[in-house]
Amino acid sequence: MRAMTAPVLNSQSNYEAQAGFVAELATRLHAYGTTSQRLEGAVMGVAQRLGLECEVWSNPTGIILSFADPVRGQQNGITRVLRLAPGDQNLGRLAATDAIAEDVLAGRMDPAAGLAALKALDRPASRLSQALNAFSFGLSAAAVSALLGSAWAGVATAGVIGMLIGVMFVLGAGRPRLSEALEALAALVATLLAAAVATWITPISLNTVIISSLIVLMPGLMLTNAVSELSSQQLMSGTARFAGALMILMKLTFGTVAAMQVVGLLGWVPQEAAAQPPSLLPSLVALGVAAYAFAVLFQASARDYPLVMAAVLLGYGLTRVGGELLGLASDNFAGGAFFASMGVAAISNIYGRWRNRPGALIRVPGIILLVPGSVGFRSLNFVMERDVWLGLDTAFVLLSALIAIVAGLLFGNLIVPSRRNI
């Protein structure tokens, strides 16, 4: 929406259609993983362009929208209270939603047709997409295991366990009771299988394989979004999202600790293999595999796969540049993460303005390898194992990484302002 158009003069006849379109737009942005401050800014901008007076309040589990009546004023308008499940990243439908909003604002589509087009985005996932999603769990687990220095046995183990967890999540998507305990169950299964391999088949880097197997479930992006919301004075949303991320970490930690207790009761003695930094070629292969897996897991459209994969590689490359070539890495400041997130934010905003599309297509995958979900998992593991001081020390590493990433995103948005907040 680079070209500003004159606001549409509102009337009683199209007021309800416009309000319905804006409410559905807000619902879609929420469902596709947009943070509260970005959602509110985007919805307010669209409402103003349509000539609506709108107040919006968003949190991770709902939205309240209030539209002033064009004739009788705010006190006689429409108020929508929407109870919603926490959103998940869906870059393909986010881009489609943005394109529909562009058509409505440009006059190529009236609000009623726009509302119908938004609702048409709801279509069940095909068997092929579900299978590919489960397979991508395994690909991402294997790739991350390789990047963390596992040998081939550890990489294969992480990939198989990750694929099994992907199948569990695909099958458990429509079962609410199972979904509530799925993270704990996945951590239990991953730890038991990894320990069995290390005990009976071949030595592996046990902790690395477990973390890699569960990497898709780690709420690193959720933690980053929570801190971003808190920094934008979205205090209720940020606090609620942070609590949700912490609960996921607790369930993952409980599953892992419980499984290790079972391993001890069974008398298993897992054989450890030390992780070694990978050489250049395996690292590049693992990065390419991880980039493809995240393009699938973020549900990007097929035409955007190269863009999303390039964004993953961009974020990792900028981290290496900031941390090694520019000498920003230190024990107390995640300089590489700050430099990378700032660069990713600026480049995503440039892309959004240039192509008139959501900058999230670059921003979200660009920071995925930076977010510190595994650090939070390690911290809670140490606490559960009664090593409180080591747990607190790891928690400070987590906090510094979160601050660095969010600060980088804020500075990147200062360098190049975002396009319509998404």
N, C-alpha and C positions, 0 to 999 in steps of 0.2 A: 504494500500500500504506500508506495513512495509518493504518488501523485495525490494530493489532497483534493477532494471534491466537496462541493457545497453540501451542507447537511440537508437531509431529506425533510421537507416540511411535514410535520406529523399531522394526522387527523384521526378522529375517532374511528373511522372505518378501517385504517390499517394499523392502528395502535396495538391491538391485541395480537395481530400477526407478527409485528415487529418484536413485541415483548416475548412471544413464544419462541421466535427465532433466537433471540439473545439468550433466553433461558436454556434452550437446547445447546447453544454454542458453549455456554459455561459448563454444562453437564459434560459435554464432549472433552473439553480441555481438562477438566478434572479427571475424567476416566482415563485419559491418555498421559497422565503423570505430570501435569503442569503444576509448579509450585504456587502457593497462594498469592504471593505478591505479583507474579507474572500473570496468573489467571485474572486477578482483579484488574490489573492494568489493561490487559487485552480486552476484557469485557467492557470496561468503562470506555475505552477508546472506540470500540464498535458501536456501543449505544449512542455515544455523542455524535458519531458520523451519521447515524440514522435519525438523529434529532430527538432521542429519548432522554429523559431524566431518569437515571438509574443509580441505585446504591447497591453495592454487592459486598457480601462478606463470605469468605471461603475458609474452610478448614479441611483437614484430611478426610473427614467422614461426612461432609455436607456443605451445602451452599444456601445462603439466604439472599434473595434478589427482591428489590422493591422498585417498582416503576411508577412514576408520577403520571396521573391521568392528564392528557394534553388539554382538557377542558376544565376539569374540576380540581386539578392540583394533586400534590403528593398524598394528602390525607385520604383521597378516594381512588387511589391507584390500585395496582396489582402487586401482591406480595407472593413470592414463591419460596417455600421452605422445602429443600430437597435433601433427603437422607441418602447418602451415597457410600458405596464401599471405597476404601482407599484405592487410588488410581495406580495403574501400571504403565510403564513406558510402551507406547505403540506409535512409533515414528511414522509408519505408513498412514494410519488413520489421522494422525495429527496434521500431516501435510495435506491430506484430502479435506479435512475440516477447514484448514486455512484457505485452501483454494475455493471452497464454497463461500466462505465469508467474503473473499475478494470479489466473487461474482455478484453477491448481493449488494455490496457497497458500490460496485461499479455500475449497478443497474442492469446487469445482464440476466439477473434472476430476481424475482420478487421474494419478499421474506417468507411467504407461504411455501413457495417452491424450494427455497433454501432450507426450510424446516424439514420438508419431505426428503431432500437430498441428504441431510444430516442423519435422519432416522434410517435411511437406506444403507448407511455404513454398517449397521448391525447385521452381520451375517455370520453364521457359525463357522468355526474353523474347519477346514477340510481334513480328512484323514492324513493326507500327504503333509499338510502344514503341521499337524500335531506330531507326526513321526519325525519331521525335520527339526521341530523344536526340541524333542527329546534327544535326538542325535546331537544337537548343538550343545546340550548340557555336557555330553561326553567330550565333544571337541574342545570346549572351553576349559574343562577340567584338565585334559591332557596337555593343552597348550600352556596353561598357567603352571602346571607341574614342571614342564620342561624349562620355562623361564625361571622358575625358582631353583633349578639345579638338580632335579631328580634324574636318575639314570633311566634307561629305557624301560626297565621293569616297573619303576615307579610311575612313569608316564602312562604305560599301558594299564596299570592298575587304576590310576586316577581316571583314565578315560572310560573304562568299563563301569566303575562305580558311578561316575557322573552320568553316564547314559542310563543306568538303572534308576538313579534319582530322578532323571528327566521323565522316565516312564511313570514313576510314582506320581509326579506332579501332574502329568497329563491325565492320568486316570483318576486322580483325586480332585480335579478341578470342579466337578459337579457334586462333590460330597462334602457338605459344610463341616460335619463332625470330624472327618478325616483331615480336612484342610487345617483345622485349628491346631492339630498336633503334628502336622506333616514335617515341619522343620526339625523337631526333636526326633521323630522317627527316622528321618533321612540321616541325621547325624549319628544315630545309633547304628543304623545299617552300614554307613560308610566306615565308621570306626571298627566295627566287628569284621567287615570284609578286609579292610586294610591290615588289621592285626592278624587275620587268618593267613593272608598272603605272606606277611613278614615272618610268621611262625612256621608255616608248613611248606612254602614254595621257594621263596627267595628273599634275601634282605632288601628292604626298601627304606627310604627316608619317611618314616611313619607320619610325623607331624605334617610334613610337606604334602604328602599324598592326601591326608585327611582334609587339610585346608583347601587344596586344589579341587578335590571332589565336591566340596560344599561351596565353592567360590561364587556360583550363581545365586546362592541363597544368602550370601553375606550382605547385610544392609548398608554397605558403604555409601552407595548413592543416596539412600534414604537419610543417612546421617549427614551427608553433605548438604542435602536439600533442607534438612532441619536447621542446621546452623545458618544457612543462607537466609531462611525465613526469619530467624531470630535477629540476624543482622539488619534486616529490613523492617524491624519493629512489628513483624507478624508474630507476636509473642505466643498467642494461644495455638496457632498452627504449628509454629516451630517446636513448642513444648510437646504438643501431642505427637508430632511426627518423631521427635527424638525418643519419646517414651515407647512408641511403636517399634522403632529400630532396636532399642535396648531390649524389649521383650523378645524379638527375634533372636538376638544374640544370646539371651538367656536360654531359650529353647534349644538352640544349637549347642550351647555349652553343656546343658544338662544331658542331652543325648550322647555327647562325646564322653563325658565323665561317667555316665552310667554304663556305657559300653566298655570302658576301660576297667570298671569294677567287675563286669562279667568276664572279661579276659583274665583278670587276676584269679577269679573263682575257678575258671576252667583250667588254670595252670599253664596257660599259654605264655611263651617267652618270645615276643617279637624280636627278630634280628634287625638291627638298625644298619642302614647304609648312609654314609655321610653325603649330603648334597654338595655338588660341585658347580661353580659358575659355568654356564653353557658357553661354548665357543660361538663365533659370529654366525656361521651358517645355521646351526640348529636354532639359534635365537631368532633369526629372520624367518625361518620356516614356522616356528611356534607363533610368532607375531602375526604372520599371515593367516594361520589357522584361527587364532583367537579373534582377529578382526572379522573374519567371515562368521564365526560363531556368534559374536555380539551383534552383527547385522541381522542375523536370524532372530536372536533372542529379543532384540529391540523391535522386532516386527516391522522393519523397514520395508517399503515396497521394493520390488525387484530392480527397478530402474535406479534406486538410490543405494543399492548395495555397494557399488564402487565408492560413492561419496562417504558412506558410513565407515567402510573399511579404511579409507584414506584418513578419516578423522581419528580412528583408533591409533593408526601408525603415527599420525601427527602428534597426538598427545604424548605417546611414548618417546618419540624422537625429541620433542621439546624438553621433556624431563631429563633426558640424557645430556642435552646441550646445556641446560641450566645447571644441572648438578655436577657435570664434569668439565666441560669446556669453559664455562663462565665461573666455575669455582663457587657456586652458591650453596652447595650442600654442606651441612654441618650437623653436629649432634643435636643442636638446640633449635634449628630452624630448617624447615623443609623447603629450602630455596628452590630446588628443582621442581617441586610440585607447584610452588607459587609462580615461577616463570612459565611453566607449561600451561597452567590454568588461565593465566593472563593472556598468553598467546592464543590459546584455543578460543577464549571468549571474544577477543578482538577479531580473529579470523572468522568465527561463526557469525558475528554481527556484520562484517563486511559481505560475507556470502548472502546473508538474509536481505541486505539492502540491494545488492547487485542482482540477485535472482528473484527478489520479491517472494521469498519462501521462508519457512521457519528456520531460524538459526539453530534451533535444537537439533536439527539433522547433523550438525557438526559438534555442537557444544556437549551434548549428552554422551555420545560415544567417545568424544575426545578426552573426557576426564575419567572414563570408566576404569582405566588401569591405574589411575592416581588415587581413587577413593580408598580409604583405609579400613574397609570392613574386616579384613583378616586380622588387623592389629587389635581391634576391639574384641574379636573372638579370642585371641591369645590372652588378652588382659583378663577377661572373665574366667578363662581356663586356669590361669595362675591363681586367681582368687579362690576358685572352687577347690583347688588343690592346696589351699591354706598358705600359699606363698603370696601374702598380701602385699608386701613391699615391691616384689617384682611385678605384681599385677598393677599397682599404682604407677610404677615407673613406665610400664607399657601404656597405661591409660594416658599419661602425659604425652607420650609419643603420638598417640591417636589424636589428642586434642591439638597438638601443634600442627599435625598434618591437616586436620580439618580447617584450622584457622588459615593456614597457608593457601589451601585450595580456594576457600571462600573469598579471601582477600584478593587472590589472583583474578577471580571472576568479577569482583567489584571493580578492580582497576582496569580490567579489560573492557568492561562496559563504560568506564569513563573515557577510555581512549577512543572507542568507537561505540556510540549509543546503539542499543538494540532496536530492531525493527518490531514494533508492536508487541514487545515483551515476550515473544515466544520463538 
